[in-house]
Amino acid sequence: MQPGYLKIPREELIRRAEKAKSRLADCDLCPNNCGVNRLEGQVGLCRAKYNPKVASYNLHQGEEPAISGSRGSGTIFFSNCTLKCGYCQNWPISQKGNGVVTDIPGLAGMMLELKGRGAHNINLVTPTHYMPQFLEALVIAADGGLDIPIVYNTSGYEVVTALRLLDGIVDVYLPDMRYACDLQGKKYSKAKMYSSYNRAAVREMYRQVGNLVTDEDGIAVKGLIIRHLVLPGGISGTEEVMKFIAEELSRDVAVSLMDQYFPAYKAEGIPELARRITAEEYQAAVDVMEKYGLEEGWVQEHEVP
């Protein structure tokens, strides 16, 4: 299956990139809606300027099987983040902003290099604050022969108006559904109305790409995969999240139920987050998936630390 962005006229891809770039003058790419002029070097909550900052890019074998496959996913880890999660496991990248500044041709070159190394896809990790720059780079990369799917790997804290610029361009959406309650999102990730924005975003993603489609080798070519990280003490609201997916999207949506939470960053100072989840907590989440008939996707074996 040909990637979506190659089905769009080049002129339309350029138009989308220009429209996205214009939003940086009064930045509203995410729900934080900081309103800073990033084209002139101003920074908002994510601290991202105009030129993209990349922590690393490489072939990655640690994603879901349909993403990593046999050759690896061509991941580009962007620095900074639109969230401020107190337990972030990638905090040196997301919160401290570790990484190297590149430019648009440089970002395009990364995509083409990863393709040349055999990547199944280009996997944009935490891309929201650099979405316009990605679109600019995609024009160059497509002209250079990029012809593998684009995976949009996000916290799920998105605005629908920005996501619509990606319609027909992104092949696979890989969002988190991190909380079922806005209060939890505010408390643990400093995100206003996380659940409200998240649900609207996931609906839009599902409208664009539908259920997961894989090729003859089981590699994702299109569709939605929702990640849900099980947090201690029911903080992530698994029951409500699974109910939403089953009843408002589809029971055929692929769900990746994640068991790898551990207290990182500031979590040791947050009593309810200062421990790993138990086998019983993870099994309860698996049971909820089964309760709502969500059979597509992946669960993990609980590992005792």
C-alpha positions as CSV (number, residue, x, y, z in Angstrom):
1,M,0.0,0.0,0.0
2,Q,1.4,3.4,-1.0
3,P,1.9,5.8,1.9
4,G,-0.8,8.5,2.1
5,Y,1.5,11.5,1.5
6,L,2.4,10.1,-2.0
7,K,-1.3,10.0,-2.9
8,I,-1.6,13.8,-2.2
9,P,-0.5,16.2,-5.0
10,R,2.8,17.8,-4.2
11,E,1.2,21.2,-4.3
12,E,-1.2,20.2,-1.6
13,L,1.5,18.9,0.6
14,I,3.3,22.2,0.2
15,R,0.1,24.1,1.0
16,R,-0.4,22.1,4.2
17,A,3.2,22.7,5.2
18,E,2.8,26.5,4.7
19,K,-0.5,26.6,6.6
20,A,1.0,24.7,9.5
21,K,4.1,27.0,9.5
22,S,1.9,30.1,9.7
23,R,0.5,28.8,13.0
24,L,4.0,29.2,14.6
25,A,3.6,33.0,14.4
26,D,1.1,32.8,17.2
27,C,1.7,29.2,18.2
28,D,-1.5,27.2,18.8
29,L,-0.3,23.7,17.7
30,C,-1.3,22.1,21.0
31,P,-3.9,22.7,23.8
32,N,-1.4,24.9,25.7
33,N,-2.1,27.6,23.1
34,C,0.9,29.7,24.2
35,G,0.5,32.3,21.4
36,V,4.3,32.9,21.1
37,N,6.0,33.8,17.8
38,R,8.3,30.8,17.3
39,L,9.2,32.1,13.9
40,E,11.1,34.9,15.7
41,G,12.6,32.6,18.4
42,Q,10.1,33.0,21.1
43,V,9.3,29.9,23.2
44,G,6.3,28.7,25.0
45,L,5.7,25.9,27.5
46,C,7.4,23.3,25.3
47,R,10.5,25.6,24.9
48,A,10.8,24.7,21.2
49,K,12.0,27.3,18.8
50,Y,11.7,27.1,15.0
51,N,14.5,24.7,14.0
52,P,13.7,21.2,15.1
53,K,15.7,19.6,17.9
54,V,16.3,15.9,17.8
55,A,17.5,13.7,20.7
56,S,18.3,10.7,18.5
57,Y,17.3,8.9,15.3
58,N,17.8,5.2,14.7
59,L,16.2,1.9,14.0
60,H,14.2,0.9,17.0
61,Q,13.1,-2.7,17.9
62,G,11.2,-1.8,21.0
63,E,7.9,-0.7,19.6
64,E,4.8,-2.8,19.1
65,P,5.5,-5.8,16.7
66,A,3.4,-4.2,13.9
67,I,5.6,-1.1,14.1
68,S,9.1,-2.5,14.7
69,G,8.7,-5.6,12.6
70,S,11.9,-7.5,11.7
71,R,14.0,-4.5,10.5
72,G,13.1,-1.9,13.0
73,S,11.1,1.3,13.1
74,G,12.8,4.5,11.9
75,T,12.4,6.5,15.0
76,I,13.1,10.2,15.3
77,F,13.0,11.3,18.9
78,F,12.2,15.0,19.1
79,S,13.4,17.0,22.1
80,N,11.0,18.8,24.5
81,C,7.3,18.1,25.0
82,T,3.9,19.7,25.3
83,L,3.3,17.9,28.7
84,K,5.1,18.2,32.0
85,C,4.6,14.6,33.4
86,G,6.1,14.3,36.8
87,Y,6.9,10.6,36.1
88,C,8.3,10.9,32.6
89,Q,10.8,8.1,31.8
90,N,12.3,10.1,29.0
91,W,12.7,13.3,31.1
92,P,16.2,14.3,29.9
93,I,14.7,14.6,26.4
94,S,11.2,15.8,27.1
95,Q,11.8,18.1,30.1
96,K,15.5,19.0,30.0
97,G,15.5,19.3,26.2
98,N,18.6,17.3,25.5
99,G,19.2,17.0,21.8
100,V,20.8,18.6,18.8
101,V,19.3,21.3,16.7
102,T,19.0,20.6,13.0
103,D,17.2,22.2,10.1
104,I,14.5,21.2,7.6
105,P,16.9,19.6,5.1
106,G,18.6,17.9,8.0
107,L,15.4,16.4,9.2
108,A,14.5,15.2,5.7
109,G,18.0,13.7,5.5
110,M,17.3,11.7,8.7
111,M,14.1,10.3,7.2
112,L,15.9,9.2,4.0
113,E,18.8,7.7,5.9
114,L,16.5,5.6,8.0
115,K,14.7,4.4,4.9
116,G,18.0,3.5,3.4
117,R,18.9,1.5,6.5
118,G,15.8,-0.6,6.0
119,A,13.3,1.0,8.3
120,H,9.7,-0.2,8.0
121,N,8.4,3.3,8.6
122,I,9.3,6.8,9.8
123,N,8.3,7.0,13.5
124,L,8.0,10.6,14.7
125,V,8.2,10.4,18.5
126,T,6.7,13.4,20.4
127,P,6.3,15.4,17.2
128,T,3.4,17.8,18.0
129,H,5.5,21.0,18.6
130,Y,7.5,20.3,15.4
131,M,4.6,19.2,13.1
132,P,5.0,22.1,10.6
133,Q,8.8,21.4,10.3
134,F,8.0,17.8,9.7
135,L,5.7,18.7,6.8
136,E,8.3,20.9,5.3
137,A,10.9,18.2,5.6
138,L,8.5,15.6,4.2
139,V,8.2,17.5,0.9
140,I,12.0,17.3,0.5
141,A,12.1,13.7,1.6
142,A,9.3,12.6,-0.7
143,D,11.1,14.3,-3.6
144,G,14.1,12.3,-2.6
145,G,12.3,9.0,-2.8
146,L,10.8,8.5,0.7
147,D,8.1,5.9,0.2
148,I,7.4,4.2,3.6
149,P,4.6,4.9,6.1
150,I,4.6,7.8,8.6
151,V,3.9,6.9,12.2
152,Y,2.7,9.8,14.4
153,N,3.8,8.7,17.9
154,T,2.2,11.2,20.4
155,S,1.1,11.8,23.9
156,G,-2.4,12.3,22.5
157,Y,-2.5,15.9,23.8
158,E,-3.5,17.4,20.5
159,V,-5.9,20.0,18.9
160,V,-8.1,18.7,16.1
161,T,-7.5,21.8,13.9
162,A,-3.8,20.9,13.7
163,L,-4.4,17.2,13.2
164,R,-6.6,18.0,10.2
165,L,-3.5,19.3,8.4
166,L,-2.2,15.7,8.6
167,D,-5.3,14.1,7.1
168,G,-4.1,11.8,4.3
169,I,-0.5,12.3,5.2
170,V,0.0,10.3,8.4
171,D,-0.5,6.6,7.8
172,V,-0.4,5.3,11.4
173,Y,-1.4,7.2,14.5
174,L,0.1,5.9,17.8
175,P,-1.4,8.1,20.5
176,D,-1.4,7.7,24.3
177,M,-4.7,7.7,26.2
178,R,-3.0,8.6,29.4
179,Y,-5.9,9.6,31.7
180,A,-9.7,9.3,31.8
181,C,-10.1,12.4,34.0
182,D,-9.1,16.0,33.3
183,L,-8.2,16.4,37.0
184,Q,-5.5,13.7,36.8
185,G,-4.0,15.2,33.7
186,K,-3.7,18.5,35.4
187,K,-2.3,17.0,38.6
188,Y,0.3,14.7,37.1
189,S,1.1,16.3,33.7
190,K,0.2,19.9,34.2
191,A,-2.2,19.6,31.2
192,K,-5.4,21.5,31.1
193,M,-8.4,19.3,30.1
194,Y,-6.1,16.4,29.0
195,S,-8.9,13.9,28.7
196,S,-11.2,16.3,26.8
197,Y,-8.6,17.2,24.2
198,N,-7.3,13.6,24.1
199,R,-10.7,12.1,23.3
200,A,-11.4,14.6,20.6
201,A,-8.0,14.0,19.1
202,V,-8.3,10.3,19.1
203,R,-11.8,10.5,17.4
204,E,-10.2,12.6,14.7
205,M,-7.3,10.2,14.2
206,Y,-9.7,7.3,14.0
207,R,-11.8,9.2,11.4
208,Q,-8.6,9.7,9.3
209,V,-7.1,6.2,9.4
210,G,-9.6,3.8,10.9
211,N,-8.6,0.4,12.3
212,L,-5.2,-1.0,12.0
213,V,-4.2,-2.5,8.6
214,T,-1.1,-4.6,8.2
215,D,0.7,-6.1,5.2
216,E,1.4,-9.8,4.6
217,D,4.3,-9.6,7.0
218,G,2.2,-8.1,9.8
219,I,3.7,-4.6,9.5
220,A,1.4,-1.7,10.0
221,V,0.6,0.3,6.8
222,K,-2.4,2.3,8.1
223,G,-4.6,2.7,11.1
224,L,-4.9,3.7,14.8
225,I,-3.0,2.0,17.7
226,I,-3.9,3.4,21.1
227,R,-1.3,3.1,23.9
228,H,-2.5,3.0,27.5
229,L,0.1,3.0,30.3
230,V,-1.3,1.5,33.5
231,L,-0.4,3.7,36.4
232,P,-0.5,2.7,40.1
233,G,-3.7,3.0,42.1
234,G,-6.0,3.4,39.1
235,I,-4.7,6.9,38.3
236,S,-4.9,6.3,34.5
237,G,-8.6,5.4,34.7
238,T,-8.3,2.2,32.6
239,E,-12.0,1.3,32.9
240,E,-13.2,4.6,31.5
241,V,-10.6,4.6,28.8
242,M,-11.5,1.1,27.5
243,K,-15.2,1.9,27.7
244,F,-14.6,5.0,25.5
245,I,-12.6,3.1,22.9
246,A,-15.1,0.2,22.7
247,E,-18.3,2.3,22.7
248,E,-17.3,5.5,20.9
249,L,-14.6,4.2,18.5
250,S,-14.7,0.5,17.8
251,R,-14.0,-2.8,19.5
252,D,-11.7,-3.5,16.6
253,V,-9.3,-0.7,17.5
254,A,-5.8,-2.0,18.3
255,V,-4.8,-1.3,22.0
256,S,-1.3,-1.6,23.4
257,L,-1.7,-2.1,27.2
258,M,1.6,-1.0,28.7
259,D,3.1,-2.5,31.8
260,Q,6.4,-0.7,32.0
261,Y,5.7,2.1,34.5
262,F,8.4,2.7,37.0
263,P,9.0,5.8,39.3
264,A,11.1,8.1,37.2
265,Y,11.9,11.8,37.2
266,K,10.0,13.4,40.1
267,A,7.8,10.3,40.9
268,E,9.7,9.3,44.0
269,G,8.4,12.5,45.6
270,I,4.8,11.8,44.6
271,P,3.6,9.1,47.1
272,E,1.0,7.5,44.9
273,L,3.4,7.2,42.0
274,A,6.5,6.2,43.9
275,R,6.1,2.5,43.2
276,R,5.7,0.1,40.2
277,I,2.4,-1.4,39.5
278,T,1.6,-4.8,40.8
279,A,0.8,-7.9,38.8
280,E,-2.8,-7.7,40.2
281,E,-3.2,-4.1,38.9
282,Y,-2.0,-5.0,35.4
283,Q,-4.2,-8.1,35.3
284,A,-7.1,-6.0,36.3
285,A,-6.4,-3.8,33.3
286,V,-6.2,-6.8,31.0
287,D,-9.6,-8.0,32.4
288,V,-11.1,-4.6,31.6
289,M,-9.9,-4.9,28.0
290,E,-11.6,-8.3,27.8
291,K,-14.7,-7.0,29.4
292,Y,-15.2,-4.4,26.7
293,G,-14.3,-6.9,23.9
294,L,-11.1,-5.2,22.9
295,E,-9.2,-8.1,21.4
296,E,-6.9,-6.4,18.9
297,G,-3.5,-5.2,20.0
298,W,-1.0,-6.3,22.6
299,V,-0.7,-7.0,26.3
300,Q,2.6,-7.7,28.1
301,E,3.9,-10.2,30.6
302,H,4.2,-8.6,34.0
303,E,7.8,-8.6,35.0
304,V,8.8,-8.7,38.7
305,P,11.5,-6.1,39.3
